Amino acid sequence: AIPRAILGYAAEKAAFDATSYLLDQGHTGIALVTGQVRADGVVERRLAGYRRALETRGVAYDPALVLSSSVTFDWGTAAAERVIANPAITAAFCTADLIAAGLIAGLHKLGRRVPEDVSVLGFDNLPIASMVYPALTTVDQAILGKGRLAGEIVAAILDKRATTRETVMPTSIVVRDSVRRRG
């Protein structure tokens, strides 16, 4: 098994990079729209990366900007009301593309434009990211590469070959149309 510390590091770094990307675009009122935050869970690590990016740039962390429920399209849709209720929010980092797709739909239903009124950034780079309008800017965590690497590690273990068990897969921001530079 891959140690939790390695998985936690990867989740935190990816969230740090995503939040930094939004900060680089001039956003400081950044909501984190996510699933439930659980101790030692991936969402907790993504929250840590979000917080670290804000602190690195001198932006105060506001727990009111952390909107958590479930990793569903419906939660994203519901979160839109909370996002527009806070005029300080100009961007949302969603910890799953499914949440982001729901948020975009909810914002549209409430008469808000993405990215003109609220920028939205997702996480996973699932096929839905290019199917929503506007196309979703998202974090690509190389899901297929992770699966391939896991298979190679399992095969090496079964064949009793030496193998690395602590590999951190790189992530990248896939820039599409859902994030706009402020100012």
Buried (B, 14 or more C-beta within 10 A) or exposed (E): EBEEEEBBBBBBBBBBBBBBBBBEBEBBBBBBBBBEBEEEBBBBBBBBBBBBBBEEEEBEBBEEBBBBBBBBBBBBBBBBEBBBEBEEBBBBBBBBBBBBBBBBBBBBEEEBEBBEBBBBBBBBBBEBBBEBEBBBBBBBBBEEEEEEBEEBBEEBEEEEEEBEEEBEEEBEBBEBBBBBEBE
